[in-house]
Amino acid sequence: MTTAAAGGADAVPPADKQSSAEPSVPAPRKPSDPPSGGPGRSRRSVTGTRRFIAALFLAPALVLLGALVVYPIVYSVYRSFLDQAGTGFAGLDNYKALFTDDTIRTAVKNNAIWVVLAPTVSTALGLIFAVLTERIRWGTAFKLVVFMPMAISMLAAGIIFRLVYDAAPERGVANAVWVGVHDTFAESAGYPKAHPLPVHPLKAGPGGSFVTKAPVRAGQPVRLPLVGVIPANMPKDAKPAKAAVAKDGEIAGTAWLDFTKGGGGRPNVIDAKELGLKGLKVEAVKDGKVVASATAGADGTFTLPASADGAGLRLPDSNFKEPYNGVEWLGPALVTPGIIGSYVWMWAGFAMVLIAAGLAGLPRELLEAARVDGANEWQVFRRITVPMLAPVLVVVLVTLMINVLKIFDLVFIIAPGSSQDDANVLAFQLYRSSFGTDADLGIGSAIAVLLLLLVLPVMYVNIRRIRKEGRR
């Protein structure tokens, strides 16, 4: 029997042998170990690219970033501490003006209204549209129509809504609809500019009304002539006026347009071509109280009961009020909500598309499980859909908040000159302060710095959200 020599190859236990065919596994590097390749080897970035080459490729972008972003910001901050001419140091005077000037304070207040209303309403409408169109057959076509305003520039949208909000109902769609609804439930005055002549038996009364010069008596016909109505504006079913016949104990009269087209008529006389004032309201007044009333027919005739005997007749001012022309959408009170409405019209489609994309990624089994457990659609929407869509809703809200802080185009185009001070926002005031008739670049730069400070917190929240999503 052969005995293995000590220290020989055969003395190595089989378990300690390493097959020559097996690759050697290098020991893991310790943090204290020097980098491989020796001290003379060039250092590399995280992606494996040499840092010199990475810096070379980033240099053009850094130059553009510095020229187009960093330098304007730094110079704006510097310029905000100078006076109007830019030659003297103004200290904090320009920033004090932001909180003492009434025009700029109005801009700050309107910006706060914009930040609260516009993103909230746009996001809410986008959520409603996305949820309601998820299951309908023509949902895609509806989403396309809602998203279509995003293809229109702010300038074009401003021109469109400047026409939509036009005060004249024949041009402004908003007032055309509003006037149509109003006139459906409230009858408009028929004779806004009608009035009597000095020779007529009527005189001016209180509040724009007209009253008879003498009390009326039962059995005696009453004539109430008026002029000042354009014949083309007379009711289409008005008939030629005729003299009323008074019955015993009643008061009868005629209200007519005392004007003969083409001339030849006689005052205070009902001529053949003269039309009755259909719908004219007549009131009998005694001691300041209305005791009877009547409405003239198509031929202008009306009848009052015997209780009107000895009363004075009054044509109330409601007969002569100007016709209802709608709402002054671009007036001082409604100009800001009106412009916000145009913004929502444009950006609700943007919110809807993003929310619909998030909605498509929701796990359907959770929604179906909730329905199986007895939850109705409102509970599913409120307790499951909205909480799971919270990240998407935050993205939409933050994006729109940053957008509305810089709103300028719609205010500049839609608001008329008489309402621009009431619709003012910071970006528009920045333009006016920097390029207006009394340009003050110091105040304009201070407004720009204020806008930057207002945007930074929103951007910080957005960056934190992006980093948080990246860690998941």
ZIHUZI-V742942 format. One record per pair of residues at least 24 apart in sequence whose C-alpha atoms are under 7 Angstrom apart, sorted by the first residue. I is the first residue (numbers start at 1). J is the second residue. D is the distance in whole Angstrom. If there is no record, write none. Layout:
i=I j=J d=D
i=I j=J d=D
This chain:
i=76 j=445 d=5
i=76 j=449 d=7
i=77 j=445 d=7
i=77 j=449 d=6
i=79 j=442 d=6
i=79 j=445 d=6
i=80 j=442 d=5
i=80 j=443 d=6
i=80 j=445 d=5
i=80 j=446 d=5
i=81 j=442 d=7
i=82 j=442 d=6
i=83 j=442 d=6
i=84 j=440 d=5
i=84 j=441 d=6
i=84 j=442 d=5
i=94 j=442 d=6
i=94 j=443 d=5
i=94 j=446 d=6
i=95 j=446 d=6
i=103 j=421 d=7
i=104 j=429 d=7
i=106 j=424 d=7
i=107 j=424 d=5
i=107 j=425 d=4
i=107 j=426 d=5
i=107 j=429 d=7
i=108 j=425 d=6
i=108 j=426 d=6
i=110 j=424 d=7
i=110 j=425 d=6
i=111 j=405 d=7
i=111 j=425 d=6
i=111 j=426 d=7
i=114 j=404 d=6
i=115 j=401 d=6
i=115 j=404 d=6
i=115 j=405 d=7
i=118 j=340 d=6
i=118 j=344 d=6
i=119 j=397 d=6
i=119 j=400 d=5
i=119 j=401 d=6
i=120 j=397 d=7
i=122 j=344 d=5
i=122 j=347 d=6
i=122 j=348 d=5
i=122 j=351 d=7
i=123 j=348 d=7
i=123 j=351 d=6
i=123 j=396 d=7
i=123 j=397 d=7
i=125 j=348 d=6
i=126 j=348 d=5
i=126 j=349 d=6
i=126 j=351 d=5
i=126 j=352 d=4
i=126 j=355 d=7
i=127 j=352 d=6
i=127 j=355 d=6
i=129 j=352 d=6
i=130 j=352 d=5
i=130 j=355 d=6
i=130 j=356 d=5
i=146 j=349 d=5
i=147 j=349 d=4
i=147 j=350 d=6
i=149 j=346 d=5
i=150 j=346 d=6
i=150 j=347 d=7
i=154 j=409 d=6
i=154 j=410 d=6
i=155 j=409 d=6
i=155 j=410 d=7
i=155 j=413 d=7
i=158 j=410 d=5
i=158 j=413 d=5
i=158 j=414 d=5
i=159 j=413 d=7
i=159 j=414 d=7
i=161 j=342 d=7
i=161 j=414 d=7
i=162 j=414 d=5
i=165 j=329 d=6
i=165 j=330 d=7
i=167 j=328 d=6
i=168 j=325 d=7
i=169 j=325 d=6
i=175 j=326 d=5
i=175 j=327 d=6
i=178 j=326 d=6
i=179 j=324 d=7
i=179 j=325 d=6
i=179 j=326 d=5
i=188 j=323 d=6
i=188 j=324 d=7
i=189 j=318 d=6
i=189 j=319 d=5
i=189 j=320 d=6
i=189 j=321 d=6
i=189 j=322 d=7
i=189 j=323 d=6
i=190 j=319 d=6
i=191 j=229 d=6
i=191 j=319 d=6
i=191 j=320 d=5
i=192 j=319 d=7
i=192 j=320 d=4
i=192 j=321 d=5
i=192 j=322 d=5
i=192 j=323 d=7
i=193 j=228 d=6
i=193 j=229 d=6
i=193 j=320 d=6
i=194 j=226 d=6
i=194 j=227 d=6
i=194 j=228 d=5
i=194 j=229 d=5
i=194 j=320 d=6
i=195 j=226 d=5
i=195 j=227 d=6
i=195 j=228 d=6
i=196 j=225 d=7
i=196 j=226 d=5
i=196 j=227 d=6
i=200 j=225 d=7
i=200 j=268 d=6
i=207 j=317 d=7
i=208 j=317 d=5
i=209 j=314 d=7
i=209 j=315 d=6
i=209 j=316 d=5
i=209 j=317 d=4
i=210 j=314 d=6
i=210 j=315 d=5
i=210 j=316 d=7
i=211 j=312 d=7
i=211 j=313 d=6
i=211 j=314 d=4
i=211 j=315 d=6
i=212 j=312 d=6
i=212 j=313 d=5
i=212 j=314 d=7
i=214 j=312 d=7
i=215 j=310 d=5
i=215 j=311 d=5
i=215 j=312 d=4
i=216 j=309 d=6
i=216 j=310 d=5
i=216 j=311 d=6
i=216 j=312 d=6
i=217 j=251 d=7
i=217 j=309 d=5
i=217 j=310 d=5
i=218 j=249 d=5
i=218 j=250 d=5
i=218 j=251 d=5
i=218 j=306 d=7
i=218 j=309 d=5
i=219 j=246 d=5
i=219 j=247 d=6
i=219 j=248 d=6
i=219 j=249 d=6
i=219 j=250 d=6
i=219 j=251 d=6
i=220 j=246 d=6
i=220 j=251 d=7
i=221 j=245 d=7
i=221 j=246 d=6
i=221 j=251 d=7
i=221 j=252 d=5
i=221 j=253 d=5
i=222 j=252 d=6
i=222 j=253 d=4
i=222 j=254 d=6
i=223 j=253 d=5
i=223 j=254 d=5
i=223 j=255 d=6
i=224 j=254 d=6
i=224 j=255 d=5
i=224 j=256 d=7
i=225 j=255 d=6
i=225 j=256 d=5
i=225 j=257 d=6
i=225 j=258 d=5
i=225 j=268 d=6
i=226 j=256 d=6
i=226 j=257 d=5
i=226 j=258 d=6
i=227 j=257 d=6
i=227 j=258 d=6
i=227 j=259 d=6
i=237 j=298 d=7
i=238 j=275 d=6
i=238 j=276 d=6
i=238 j=278 d=6
i=238 j=298 d=5
i=238 j=299 d=6
i=239 j=275 d=6
i=239 j=276 d=6
i=239 j=298 d=5
i=239 j=299 d=5
i=240 j=272 d=7
i=240 j=273 d=6
i=240 j=274 d=6
i=240 j=275 d=4
i=240 j=276 d=6
i=240 j=299 d=6
i=241 j=270 d=7
i=241 j=274 d=6
i=241 j=275 d=5
i=241 j=276 d=4
i=241 j=299 d=5
i=241 j=300 d=6
i=242 j=270 d=7
i=242 j=299 d=6
i=244 j=301 d=6
i=249 j=306 d=5
i=250 j=303 d=7
i=250 j=304 d=6
i=250 j=305 d=5
i=250 j=306 d=5
i=251 j=303 d=6
i=251 j=304 d=5
i=251 j=305 d=6
i=251 j=306 d=7
i=252 j=302 d=6
i=252 j=303 d=4
i=252 j=304 d=6
i=253 j=301 d=6
i=253 j=302 d=5
i=253 j=303 d=7
i=254 j=300 d=5
i=254 j=301 d=4
i=254 j=302 d=6
i=255 j=296 d=7
i=255 j=300 d=5
i=255 j=301 d=6
i=256 j=300 d=6
i=275 j=299 d=7
i=276 j=300 d=4
i=280 j=319 d=6
i=281 j=315 d=6
i=281 j=316 d=7
i=281 j=319 d=7
i=282 j=313 d=7
i=282 j=314 d=6
i=282 j=315 d=5
i=283 j=313 d=6
i=283 j=314 d=5
i=283 j=315 d=6
i=284 j=308 d=6
i=284 j=311 d=6
i=284 j=312 d=6
i=284 j=313 d=5
i=284 j=314 d=6
i=285 j=311 d=5
i=285 j=312 d=5
i=285 j=313 d=6
i=285 j=314 d=7
i=286 j=311 d=5
i=286 j=312 d=7
i=330 j=415 d=6
i=330 j=419 d=7
i=331 j=419 d=6
i=332 j=419 d=5
i=332 j=422 d=6
i=335 j=415 d=7
i=335 j=423 d=6
i=336 j=423 d=5
i=339 j=410 d=7
i=339 j=411 d=7
i=339 j=414 d=7
i=351 j=396 d=6
i=355 j=392 d=6
i=355 j=393 d=7
i=358 j=389 d=7
i=358 j=392 d=6
i=359 j=389 d=7
i=398 j=458 d=7
i=398 j=462 d=7
i=402 j=455 d=6
i=402 j=458 d=7
